[in-house]
Amino acid sequence: MIATDTSLILPVEPEPGEVAPGVKKASPEPPRSPLEGHRWSPDGQSFLLVADEELWLYRRNTRVIERLTRTAGKEEHPSFSPDGKRAAFVRKNDLYALDLATRRETRVTSDGGERITNGKLDWVYEEELASRASRAYEWAPDGRSIAYLRLDDGPVEPFPITDFLAAPAKVEWQRYPKAGTPNPVPSLHVAGADGTARGEVRFDNQIYVVPGLSWTKDSKSVSYRILNRAQDRQEVRLFTPESGSSRTLFVEQDPHWINVFDPPRFLPGGRYLWKSERSGYAHLYVGQVQGGEPRAITRGEWIVDRVYGVDETKGVVYFTATQENTRRRPLYRVALDGTGLTKLTREPGTHSAEMSLDGRFLLDTYSSLARPPVVSLLDSSGRTLRVVNKPESRLAEYDLAATEEREALAEDGTRLLARLTKPSDFDPAKKYPVIVSVYGGPHAQVVRDNWGATSLLDHFLAQKGYLIWSLDNRGSWGRGHAWETPIFKSTGKRELSDQIAGVRYLKSLPYVDGARIGIWGWSYGGYMTLFAMTNAPDVWKCGVAGAPVTHWKFYDTIYSERYMRTPQENAAGYEESAPLTKAKDLAAPLLLIHGTADDNVHLQNTIAFVDALTKAGKPYELQVQPGQKHGFRGAKALDFRNRAIVKFFEENL
């Protein structure tokens, strides 16, 4: 929900032995906590949150917040049991259960530490298999058992991240498996809420257990998924603690790689809801617990993007999809038998939703390139009952740039989606330099119709007299699996070919100065900037690469090997796809930017590229920000970075 302040300050229940506030003794200082991590109770009458590294419970009827824990170590990933009687959480990498009536804590695991995580993911699993969600446990529907994932990072080589501002300097050791090196060892466990062990399934480190566990409705079995290291085969299994055995529900295979989605959602009547790309496009399927292949309930050359809720009583699922337009995400519903596919929302742009517990209402948030997010309450048919929040744009007083939807044709005639941002005082009689703002990597779609797709930096650069161009090349998200797979075992080449097709289109426009084309990007976009500048050096006048991967041998196993396989299997592909091996071919001015504490794309990448440039006698500019991670945080750091980018383009483009 949109709000100017997403933190909470509430009255605190007095600690035992204290008098009520306002009598003689003041109550404890109330916590101020961000609400992003709160978890509602099953009845919607209370919620859990973490503040001051402790666990708190807020009750709506009393409007008082109660402190549940008082221990050393931060409580993480809290959740209610389905009956609302208990809460689970992680502390110091161990899983705990708490009886909310008696406040009695049960330590479910006892071996958590620097190497072992229980109910919580390590860095590589969280980043690459769980969309950066770290919780790794799930209550059974009856509230009597908890299934959790345990990860042993012992085989993983630690990587040093140095705090250069400390005196003496400090080193934080991060368990980070580089491509081709040993992975964490996973295992699945089930325990009672009383801490008793009820079963486990162990694996070696050539297997991934996909985060996201789900229980059957009768609480007898828990579903888990395993991926082989190549990530081209996924087994969906059911583990039954009572028998200690597993059986396979079904298997999915792909000649390239499998994109993992949510776990199966089990439904009344022995059914489950599943999302799969087995047809080439992400669609919804319904299967039976007793076995057999799941059956599609949505079909077509479009994707189901996100599932937002299932009304089990009516047998209806709500989701967003690209059926009408790849750039947009309307809200749809379909019956679990595949009938009644209906578009619910009319407003153009991008929608997301939350469904009420009883399935009667949807809280819909939508925005577009020109419209800030609006929150509306809908009934289950999509009818707007009322607008909950319609904020005025904080940018309304500014003379903003205009963004247009465009298309370009690839060499083979394929239609490429793009956008072009122009200055507010655009003059078609003038010749403008262009900055290509690129990402280009898998699982990301840059050309979207949503608020913020044109960034404030884009607006500022346009104000300075530049056109800003972005294009989604093959390999990006939103157009089916076949759109992604041309990058398999050879990243960079296909993406660059499509980006150059975009440049050809730009040069056909009468108001574009074709001799002044710059490029910039961050993360995979930084990789693409360096790949473009070293593999097509005559195209670019200059470029800025932020936090770039310079060789996939420096990046993690799960991501790198999904698209490239291991360095041992694909040595030539790793070398051909690496900007590092082509540093000597750099011909245009380059600015490199990296944070010293980047735990995602390590500074090692930029250091290696600087070393190669130095040996080749190639000039460069370098900005290193102490203490910053992969996504820079803080107004001063971002302002300094953005000013450096603008200054660089003003001087070189």
N, C-alpha and C positions, 0 to 999 in steps of 0.2 A: 504494500500500500504506500502511496506517495505521502510523504510528510517532510516538513522542514527539520524536525528533530526526531530521530529514531531511537532515542534513549528513554529510559523510564526511571522516574523517582517516585517511590511510594512509601506509605507508612510501614514501619517495621514492627513485627510482633515482638514484645519485650522478651529478653532472655529469661530463663528460669531464675527466680530470685529478684527480678527487677520489678519496680512498680510501674504503672502505666505512665506514658508520657503526659507531662503537664501537671503531675502531682508533686513529686519531690525530685525525681531523677529522670534525666532525659533518656530516651531510647537510643539504641545504637544508631550510628550514622547510616541513613538509608543508602543502598547501593545505587549507582548510576550505571546502567548497562545498556549496550546496544541490543535491540530487539531481534536482530537478524537470526540469532540462534535459539529463540524460545521454542518450546514444544508444548502444544495444547494437550490437555487431558482428553480421554475418549468422550467424556460427556460435555466438553467445551466449557467447563466451569472453573478451570484453573490452568495455569501453565508453569512450566519449569524454565529457569534461565540460569546462566552462570554469570556471576558478578563478583568482582574482587577475588577471583579464582575459587569461589565457593558456589555451592548449589543452593538455589532459592526456589520457593514455591509461592506463587501469587494466587489467592482465591478471590474470585469475582464477588462472592456474596458478602465478604467482610472487607474487601478492598485493602487487605493487609498482605504484606509480603513476609514470608517466614523463612528463616535461615535453616537449611537442612543439614549442612555439613560445616565442620570447623576443624580442618586438618591441614597438615602440610601437603603441598601438591595441588595442582589445579584440577578441578573436575571438568571433564570434557564429554561432549556428545550425549547429553542426558535424554532419556525418553521414558514415557509412562508404559507400564504393562497394559495390555488391552483391557483389563478389568479396572484399571486406574488405582489399584491398591499398592503398587510398587513403582519404583523408578530404578532404572539402570543408568550407569555412567562409567566412564573410564578415568582412572587416576594413576599417574605414573606408569602408563601402559598396561595396567591391570584392570579387569572388568569387575564391577561391584553391582550389587542389588541392594536397594534400600526399602524397607517396609515403611510406608508413609504414616501409618497409624502409630507404630511403636518407635519409629526412627532407628530401628535396629539395622545395622549394616552387615551385609554378607559379602565377603571377598570371594568372588567366583574363581579368579585365577591368582596365582602367586609368583609367577616367574617373569613378569614383565620387567623390562629394563631398557638399557641403551640398544640392545640387540634384538630383544623380543617385544612384539606388540600383540596385545590381545584385545579384540573388539575395536581396534583402531588400525588404520592402514599406515604403512611406511610411505616414504616420499614417492617412490616410483609407482606403486599401486594406486595411490591417491591421485597422482598427476595424470597417469596414462590409462587407467582402467575405470576410474570412478568419478570423472569430471570434477576432480578436486574436492569431493566429499569424503571425509576421512572415517566416518563411522562404519564399523564392520561387524555389527551384531544385529540380531532380530529376535524379538519376543515371539513365542508361540501364541496363537489366538487365545488359548486358555490361561495364559499368564504364568504357567508352571515351569516353562523351560525357556532357555535362551540358546540360540545357535550363534556361534561367533567364529570369525576367522582369526587364526594365529599365524603370524609371519616371523620367521627366523632369518634375520639379516646377517647372520654370522658369516656366510660365504661371500658376502658382498664387500668388495674392496672400499674402504673409506676414502673420501676425497677431502682435502683441506680447504676450508674457506677462512681467509685471514681477515681479522679486524685490525687494519693498519693504524687506526687512530688510538688504540690502546697503547699504554706504555708500561711494560713491554707489550709488543703485539700479541694478540690472542688468536688461537686457531680453534675453529669449530670443525669437528670431523663429521662429515655427512656420509651416510651409507647410500651410495649412488652407483648402480651397476652400469658401467659403460658398455656400449655395443659389443657383443661377443664374449662378455665376461660372465661369471656366475651370478645367478639371480637369488632372491630370497627363497626360502623353503616354506611353502604354505601348508596349512592343515586346517581342516574343518572340525569343530568341536560342538557338542551339545552338553549343556549343564542345566541342572535344576535351579530354580530361583533360590534354593537353599544351599547352592554351591556344590552339590553332588555331581560328579561326572556321569554322563549318560550315554556317551559314545563319541567316537572320533573317526576321521578319515584322513590318512596321511599321504603326502605326495613327495616327489623329489623336485629339485629346482629347475627341471625342464618342463614343468607344468605350471600354468597360472590358474588359480581359483578366482573366477571373476567376482569382484565385490558385488554385493546385492544378493541377499538370501531371502527366501520366501517360504512360508509354511502352508501346508494344506489346511483346509478349513477345520478338519478334525484334530489338528495339532499332533498327528501321528508321524508325519514325515516333513522334512525340510528339503527344499530344492536348492541345489548349487550347480554351478556351471564350471567346466574345466576347458581351458584352451591349451593346445600344444604350443611349444615355443615359437613355431612358425606362424601361429595365429590364423591358420587356414582350416582348422577343425575345432568345432565347439560341441561338447556333449552337455546336454541338459539332464541332470540326474536327480533322483529322489533318495535321500538317506532316511532310513527308519531306525531311530535309536533303540527301539524295543528289540529288534532282531539284529541290530548292528550291521545291517547290509544296505547296499545301494543298488538301484536299478536305473537304467537309462531310459528316459522318456523319449528322446529323439536326438538326432545328430544333425548338425549343419556343417557343410563344407563349402569352400570357395577356392578357386585356383590362385587367387591373389591374397586376400586377407578377409577376415570377418570383423565387421564393426560390431562391437557389443553394445547392447541397449539395456533396458530395465529387466529385472528377473521376471519369470512368469508370475502373473497375478492369479491366485487361485480363487475360484468362484463357487457359489452354491451348485450342487448337482454334479460335483466331480469334474468341473470344467476349469480351464485356465485361459487367460488372455496373454498373447505373446506378440512381440514385434520382431520382424525379420526382414532381411533383404534377399531372401532366397529367390524371389522373382526378378531381382535386379533393382527393385525399388523398395524402400522401407514401407511395409504395410502391416496391418493388424491381422492376427490369426487367433482362432479359438481351437483348443485341443481338449482331449479327455485324459484324465489322470490314469485311467486303466491302460492307456497306450495308444499307439497309432500316430500318424502325422497330423499336425495341426492344420486346420482349414482356413483359407483366407476369407476375411469379412470385408476387406477393402482391396481394390484392384485398380491398376492403371499406371500410366507413365508419369507418376507424380509420387511424392513421398508424404507419409505421415511423419510429422516432425516431433511433436511432443504430445503425450497423453496426459490429460489434466484431471481425469476422474472417471470412475465407473459407478453408475447407479445400479447396484446389484438387484434392487427390488424391481426396477423397470427393465433391467437388462439392456442398458444403454451405456456407451462409452463416449467421452468427450475428448476432442483432440484438435490440434492445429495441423494444417496441411498445405501443400503447394498445388492443389488441384487446378486452381484458376491461374495462378501466376507465381513463378519461382521466387520473385522478390517479396511476396507478401505472405502473411500467415493468418487467414481467417480461422474462426472457431467452427468446428463441425461436430456432429454427433452421428452415431450409427448404432443400430441394434446389434446385439451379440450374435444374432443369426445372420448378419450381413445385410439386412433390409433397412430401408429408411435412411439412407445417407442424406444428411441435410446440412446445408450451410446455415449457421445460426447468426453470424454477425454481418452487418452491411458496411460498416465503416472501413474504408481502405487502410492499408498499412499492416501493422503487426499486432497480433493479439496474444495474450496469455491469460490464464484463468485459474481460479481456485474454486473447488466445489464444496458446498456446505456438507456437513456430515450426513444430513438426511437426503441429499441429492436434489433438493428442491430449488437451490439457488446457485448461481455462478457469480463470482466476483471477477469481472473482466477488466483487464488493463490493455488499452490499445494506444498506439502512437503511429505517426508517419514521419517522413522526412521534414514536413512542415508543421507538424502538430505535436506539442509535448504530450506526455502520457496522461490519459484520462481514465479514471477508475469508475466503473458503473456496476450496479447490481442488476443481474439478469435473472429471469426465471428459467426453468429448465428448457423452455422452447426458444430461448434467446431474446425474448422481449425485454426491453429495458424498463426496469421498475423505477430506478432513480439513479442520478449521477452522484456518486459518493465524493469524488474529488476531481475538480477541473481547474488546476492551477493556471494562473497566468504565466506565460513564458517570461523567464527572467532575462531573456535576450530581446524582448519586444522593443526596447528602446534603442537597440543597435541596428545599424544598416547592414544586415546580413547578406552573405553571398546567396546566389540562387543555384540549386542543384537540379540537374536534368537527367532523366533516364535515357541512356543511349545503348546502342548495340554495335558491335563490330563483327566482321567475318574473319574466321581463321583461314589459314592456307587451304584447308580442305573444304571450306565453305560452311563450317560449323558456326552457328550463331553464338556469339559471346556477349554476355550481359555486362554492362558498364554504367558508370555515372560520371558526369562532368560538372564540376563546380566552377561558377563564373563570378567575377567581382560584381558587386551590386551596381556599379556604374559601367558595366560591360559595354564596349564600343565595337561592333562588328567590323568597323573599318580599320581597327588597329591589329597589330600582330602581337600575340601574347606568348610568353614562355610557358611551358607546361611542367608541372611536377607530377610524376606518376607515383601515387601512394599505393604500395603493394603489400599484400600478405602472401596469397598464393598457395598456402599449405592446406593439407587435409583437415576435414572437420571444421572448416571456417568458411563463412559466406560473407563477403564484404559488401556486395551490392544488394542491400536490403532496404525496404521502405519502412524505416523506423527512426524514431527520434534519436539523434546522436550518431547516426551513420555518417553524417557530415560532422566531423569533429570541430571543436573550437579552434584547433590549430589550422584545420582546413580553411575555416572562415577568415582567420587572421592572414594566412598566406594569400588568399584570394584578395583581401583588402590591400595587400602589398602589390597586387598587379599580376598574380599568377593564376593560371587555370590549374585545377586539381583534378586528376583523372584516376579512377579506380576501376579495375576489371577483374572478374572472377574467371580465372583460367581453369582448364581441366586439372583435376586433382582436388578442387575445392568442393564444398558441401552444397547440397540442395537439389542436385539434378540426377540422382541415382548412382548406383555403384559403378556402372560402366563409365560414368563421367570422372570418377576418381582414379580408376585403375591404370590409366596411361602412364602414371608416374612410377609404376611398380619396378623396383630394382634400378631405377635410373631417375632420381629426382632432379629437378632443375630444367632439364632439356625441354620437355613438353610444356611446362609452365612458361618458360621463356619464349618459346615459339608463339604461344597465344598472346603473351604480353607485347611482343613485337608486332603482332597483327593489330593490336590496339594502337600502337605507335603509328603504324601505317595509316590507320583510320584518322588519327589526329592530324597527321601531315596533309591529309586531303581537305581539311577544313581551312577556309581562306583566312581565318583569323588566328591560326596557329603558326608560330615561328618554329619551323621544323628543325632548325639548327640549335634550338635551345630547349632540349628535353632533359629534365633531371629525374631522378628516381630516389625514393626513400622508403624504408620499412623497418619494422621491429620484429625480433624473434625470427619466425620463418620468413617474415618480410625482410629482415636484415640479411638472412641467408640469400633470399631472392635478389636483393640489391647487389650483393657481392657476386653472385653467380652471373647476373646480367652484365655487370660492369667488367667482368673478366672473360666472359664468353661472347659478348657482343659489344666490345669496347668502343666501336665507332658510332653507336646509337646514342650514347649518353654524354651530356655536357658535364655532369657531376652527379654525385650521389651521397646519401647518408645512410649508414647501416647501424641500426641499434640492436645491441645484444644478439649478434648473429651467430648461428652455427656455421663454422667454417670447414668442418669435416665431421661426417656422421660417426666416426670412431670416438669423438669426444662426447657424443650424446647418449641418452639412456637406452637400455636394451629394448624395452617394450615398444617405444615409439620408433626407434631406428630400424629394428628388425621387422616390424610390421610391414614397412614399406620397402625396405632394402634387403631383408634377411640379414644374416650375420656377416661381419667382415670376412670371416673364414670362407663362407659360401659365395660371396659376391665381391671379391677383392677389387676387380676391375670397376664394378659399378660404384663402389665407395670412392675410388680415386677419380673417376670421371665426373662424379656429382659434386666434388669438393671444390669450392672456391679457393681453398688453400693451395691446391695443386696448380692453379692458374694465376696466382698472385702476380707473376712476372708480366702478365698481359694487361694489367690495369693501365689505362691510358688517360683517365679523367680524374679531376680532383675528388678526393674521398674524405669524408668525416666518419670516424668510428666512435661509437658511444657505448659504454658498458658500465655496469655497477660492480663494485668489488665483491659484494656479498651475494651476487646472483647464484642461487642454488638450483636454478633450472637450466639455463645455458651458461655454463661456467665461464668465467673470465679467461680461462685457458684458451677458449676459441679465438678471442681477439688477440691475445698475446701471441699465439702461434701465427696468426695472420700478419701481425706487425713484424714478427721475426722474418717471415717470408718476404714481405715488402722491403724490409731493410736489406736483406741479402740480394734482392733484385734491383736495389737502388731506386725504388719507387717512393715518391713523396706521399705523405698522408697527414691528416689531422686526427688527433685522438683526444676524446674527453672521457675521463674516468671519474665516476662519482663514488666516493668512499661510503660504504655502508648501505648502498642501495641494492635492492634485489632485482628480480627480473622485470617486474613492473614498478617503475619509480613511484615513490610515495612522498607526499609532502609538497606544499605549495612552492617552497623555495627550490627544491630539487627539480620539480617539473618546470618551473619558470626558467631556471637556469638552462635546462636542457632545451626547451622550446626556443629560447632566445638564441642559443647557439645554432640551432637548425635554421632559423630564419636568417640569421647573420650569414651563415655559410651559403645559403642559396642567393642572398643578395650580392655576395661577393663573387660567386662563381657561375650563376645562371642569368 
